Structures are given as C-alpha cells and as structure tokens.
Amino acid sequence: MDKPKPGRGQNSVQLRRYNERLLLQTLRRLGEASKADLARKTKLTNTAVGSIINALDEARLIEYGGRRMEGRGQPSTLIRLNPKGAFGVGVRIDRESIETALIDFDGAILARRQHNRALPPPDEALHLVCADIEAVLAVLSPGERKRLAGVGLAQPYNLGAWLTQLGLTDPAFQAWDKAEFAHDLSKATGLAVFGENDGNAAAIAELFYGCGREFDDFLYLFLGPVIGCGIALEGDCLRGVSGNAGDIAVMPVLPGSLPSSPRSAGKWDLLLSRASLNALSRHLRHAGESVETHAALARLVGAGHPAVNEWLDDCIDALAPALQSALCMLDVPRVIIDADIDNGLIDALMRKLALALADITPEARHPPQLLRGSFGADAGAIGAASLPMFFSFSPR
Amino acid sequence: MDKPKPGRGQNSVQLRRYNERLLLQTLRRLGEASKADLARKTKLTNTAVGSIINALDEARLIEYGGRRMEGRGQPSTLIRLNPKGAFGVGVRIDRESIETALIDFDGAILARRQHNRALPPPDEALHLVCADIEAVLAVLSPGERKRLAGVGLAQPYNLGAWLTQLGLTDPAFQAWDKAEFAHDLSKATGLAVFGENDGNAAAIAELFYGCGREFDDFLYLFLGPVIGCGIALEGDCLRGVSGNAGDIAVMPVLPGSLPSSPRSAGKWDLLLSRASLNALSRHLRHAGESVETHAALARLVGAGHPAVNEWLDDCIDALAPALQSALCMLDVPRVIIDADIDNGLIDALMRKLALALADITPEARHPPQLLRGSFGADAGAIGAASLPMFFSFSPR
C-alpha cells in the first residue's frame, strides 16, 4: 500500500497492492527468483506469493525464465520482470535545456529528444514537449502503448529565483513561477503526469534503477547547472511538506573566495552560488574562456584548465560543511554523487570531498561512504521517466 | 501496523494493529468522539470501528463518557482514552542528572525521583535507577501495574564525547560509551526498555502528548546542557540509520566570538559549543559568576545578567544558519523550541531566532513558524516515559 497518510485507516485492498509492489521490488533487486525465493525474502506465505504472481503475470509485468534445480525436488521456474511490461515517459525541464525520454520497465532508454536552449515561456515549451512525447511514443506498438505508466515531469522548483547567484539574466524565467506545467501537460496529452523537483526525480532514478537496488538509505547529490539533491530513507524518497526536502542548493554557506565569486549582500551566500556548474562556468569566463555550450564546458574540464581546479577547491570548501550538516540531520551512511559532466570531474570531486569530510567529521561519528551515481548526464531524463514507474510500482 | 520494514510483506494482523493505534491516536487528538466521528475521521467502516472499539474497551484503553444528541436520531455515546489504561516509566540520564518519572496514558506525571549530580559510572547508576523505578511504581495498584507499557530510557548518545567543547573534564563519562545500559536495565528490572537519544525522546513527547496533537511535521529543539533535536515527519519520529537523526548538536558552525569561546582547532566548531546551556555557564563563569547548580543558572537568567544576552547573541549567530540548513533538508514548516530553563530565556531565544531566520531565509522560501514546547524542564522525563507509550500505541 502507499505509505499510510496520517489519520487514514488501512484496508485489505491497500495491503494487497503493497505486497504486489513489494514482490516487484524484490524481483528488481534479485534479477531472477523462484516463488520460494520470493516467499522467503518477503516473509509472505507461498499461497500469497502464488496468487500475486498470477496477477502480475496477467498484467504482463513479469515473465517466466529458465528453471533451476533445487536439492532433490522438482526444478523451480524462475521469474523475472518483463522489460516490456511497463513504460514511462520523462520530461526534464531546466533553465538551459528540455529533454524527453521513453524508458522501459528495466530503465533502458528507448527513445529521446533534446533541445539545448534557454527555456522558452511555458506555452511555447508545452507545444515543444507535446510534440516530443508523441515522437518518443512512436517507437511503441499499440499494445505496448497501453502499458504506459504515465509521464514524469522533473523541473527545478522556483525556476525564476536565484538568477543573480546563477549568473542568469533572462526575466522570462519568472513566467515559470506561475505556470502549472504538470497540469497543462496532463490536459494537453490526456496522460497522467507525475511532477517532482529535479533533485528528487534523479534520486528516485537511483532508488528504482541504480544504487537503490542495494541500498535503502542515502543522500543523492547531482552537480548540474545548479546542485540538486534528493533523500532516500527506508527505500522511499523524502518529499517534505512542500515537495522541497533535500533543498541543499539554498543552504547558507560563507561567500566564496574566488575573484569570480559574486559579492554577497550579507554574511551568508547560498550553496548554489559556489557548488554548481554555473559557478564553474562563471569562473572560467572570468579566466577569459568562452563557455557557451555544455560541450565547451566539458572540453575545458577534460583539458584540466587550471580554473577548474580553483573552482573545485572553492566548491568543496562550501559543499563539505553543507553536506556534513545534511548528514547530521538525516543520519544516512552514504552519499551518491553524480554530475552533468564527467571527463574526470566526478572522480576529482569525490576525492577532494572525501578528504574534506574526513576533516570535518566530529568525534564519535563516521564520515559517509561516497558512491558514484549510475546515470551521469542521463540522470535527469531517467529520473523524470522513473517517476511514473516509482509511483505506480514501488512499495512505499 | 508498524511502518513496513523495507523488503517485508504485510499481513492482516499488522493491518488490524495499525488501525487500532490509529483510533487511539484519533481519540488522543479529539479528546472525545463518537463511533461515527471516528469512522469519518479515519475512513474506516462503522463495522471496523465497532470491532476495534470493543477490543480497546476490553484492554481498558478507552472509557465511555457522556452522550451527545446528533440531529433527530439516538444520542451517541462519546468515547475517550482511559487515563489509567496504560502507564509508562521514563528514565532520563544526562551528564549532570538522573531523573525517573511515571506517567499515565494522558501524559500526567504521577511520581518522580531526581538526582542532580555528575553522572556516576554505569553500574552505580544502574542500582540508583532500579531503586527509583521501584519507588515510582509503588503508586500503582497491582491491577494498574499490569498495564505498564514499559520503561523508556533517554540519554545523549556518546556521553563520553565532546567533553572539551562542553567544558567537562571528568573522564568517568567515557565508561558510558561502552555501557549497554538499556540491556542491563531490562535484565535487572524484567521490564521492556525502549532506548532513544534524548533529543528524539523529547520530540516524541511533543508528538504524542504536545504539539503533535495538532501537527504531524516539525523540527524540535531543546536547549539543555547540550542542544537536543528531534524530527517529526508525517506523525512519526525520524530515527535515522543509527538512531542519530536530528543530530544538530554536532553540526559544523563557525567558532564563537565571545571571549569565553573555546579555541577551535580548525575552521569549524560544533554547534553544541555555542548553542547550549554549558556554553552559557562557561560565559557566566568567565564573567566572574558562580554557576554550580541549575538553580543558580536559572537565577542569573531571571536577573537579566548582561552576560546572558551576550551569550544569546552568539548562540543565535550559530543556531540560525544551522537550523536553516536543517530546514532546507527536511522541508518542515515549523520549529518547536523548549529549554531546561525558562525565566524569560525561551521567549528571548524565540524572538531573536525569528529575526535571524527571517534574515537568512532565501528568496522564494518562507521562514518557519516558531512554537513553544509543551513541557519545559519536564521534557526529558516525559520524553523518556513517552517512549513505551509511543512504540506501543502510535500508528507508524
């Protein structure tokens, strides 16, 4: 069942749905399993497992694989998820790009469309996204299309805020603060739309398709134009009362010490003005480089431009105490780190962050384990497309 | 039922237990209610409510009160919790006191014992606490004693750590880091012992008996010798993977600027060395005052000693960004503030904190609502005694 809403009683229909989703999760984690494996793992009775498996088979969510000999008895049939059992569309909107992707039940990307451009006003974006959704859905057969779980929409909340700190000037972003894009997209396409902020969406992709196959509790960081964050607790995503939990980007930090750092009005600045690819671009521009495109930025990172290292030190100097504060609150033992650009950046970031965290970890506490994210630049698209999967098929 | 453990199927026994606890919670919040009120509020069927009410009546957890006319039909009987339906013992261990209290199902303190002294070694403390438990239980009749839900044990984790920052020198505390006091106490008394860190325990008291009657999501702060914190999310307490969620005391903050502030080895200090009554005592001693006892400290606070205000400014200067960081992570709309000492301190703290938070809240976000805690200096004892109540009778 869905996590009990405060004050709401639970009934046997919800119980059944919870157990169904639990079996799907167990299969996602194990890859292949017999009914006996599933009963053992979930502590459900063999009868309950048998009945649920029949229902999942009818819904085409699972398929039967090979057989495995067990002791002296009959060989047992192995069950696995059917990759074509469900599909999800993801739409990721950012200040500088729009991306639409179709994934299958295994998380593989089947089709995608991408526009690298400053975000247009909401109604223009709606036309663009509707056309992209039609385009990616064209790869499905009519039968498969019936198994579309819905559309996930991932976007930074408050697209119109913090423009100064991000070095952006286009006032058109502010129209997005009033837009109800998820609602409009659902109306225009006739499909269910699941909205989340982009940090949560990418964390949900890790939870459903990445490190979450192994771990239930982690903090997820994504270094993109801004820094995104999501929190996995007991296998679920912490949303917060207004959907903004894990809002690490606006944590207070000391102003940066780079010559390119913006003057801060007060004693404190926001983490996003130091730990973000926007801050890196700003520092590279200050060093005389042109960084008009994502590819240009990736190239400068790959070439080991000295300004990249300068920025990285300033980024870590802000990120380490902010992350340490987050870990104090959440008490999760690991942090998953991913970024929009690699070319050695993620490794360098993890190496320096590990040192800084070891330094700042208080007596009687342990620094977290740092793990690499699973999807890199695809985290946004897969994150968005994971939303309908997660909300429809995860026990929560 | 208990919150589903990751990977564990749910059955109808757990479903029933969840719904029972939900009815108890609804009664705790409403005070009095008819069966029809309960069905409406919990979205359970009338039949389910009737059957659960019968079971709760048999367990003596509820009682029937007056009748209320509803429209033209029969008057409905009102149901309420039976204050004598369950009892809980709380033991709160701190670096400078040991407190034992007995509460009833309404949260009223029926008996208590207190020792204001430096914490003795674990085995000596065990004898003391066992005698105190026997003493407080003596007020119950044999029938009532059968309805004892257990013993709650609240203590700061890592009693042996951060002694420098707290201005404590007794190395005897370090024996506590190895003690398994909850286990030993259970063995010595034959009672179920529920252990929590003191911040979580006091937050659970708020959740079960205080502001939680109205609110499901809040951050709870308690200014004691150290600063304690607990997190209520969706009506449950966030424990974290190692029971240390809400560990605000060890968040990194800049070193203090008071002449009494300890020299910090690095760039960062811990919040507890600025925002704690230990820090206040240290600053008062630096100003030439003697603060050997809790009463002496309370007197100096009440007299408006200028050093109190100096410390308060330094405390807020550290607390505001730490709290803001916590709120960014958790996305809860309110903070409940309580302290071991009042005499105007809580009001002054709340007033200054509200100003500092308004100043530090980023664009597009709102500062939290600040509320006064319900229990003041009793938060520790009631918090500890709430633990067996919460774990036995709260839907989670």
Interface residues (C-beta under 8 A of the other chain):
Chain A: M1 K3 P4 K5 P6 G7 R8 G9 Q10 N11 S12 L15 Y18 N19 L22 Q25 T26 K41 T42 K43 L44 A48 Y157 N158 G160 A161 W162 D177 D216 D217 I231 L233 E234 G235 L238 R239 G240 V241 S242 G243 N244 A245 G246 D247 I248 V250 M251 P252 L254 G266 W268 L270 P321 A322 Q324 S325 A326 C328 M329 L330 D331 V332 P333 D359 I360 P362 E363 A364 R365 P395
Chain B: M1 K3 P4 K5 P6 G7 R8 G9 Q10 N11 S12 L15 Y18 N19 L22 Q25 T26 K41 T42 K43 L44 A48 Y157 N158 G160 A161 W162 D177 D216 D217 I231 L233 E234 G235 L238 R239 G240 V241 S242 G243 N244 A245 G246 D247 I248 V250 M251 P252 L254 G266 W268 L270 P321 A322 Q324 S325 A326 C328 M329 L330 D331 V332 P333 D359 I360 P362 E363 A364 R365 P395
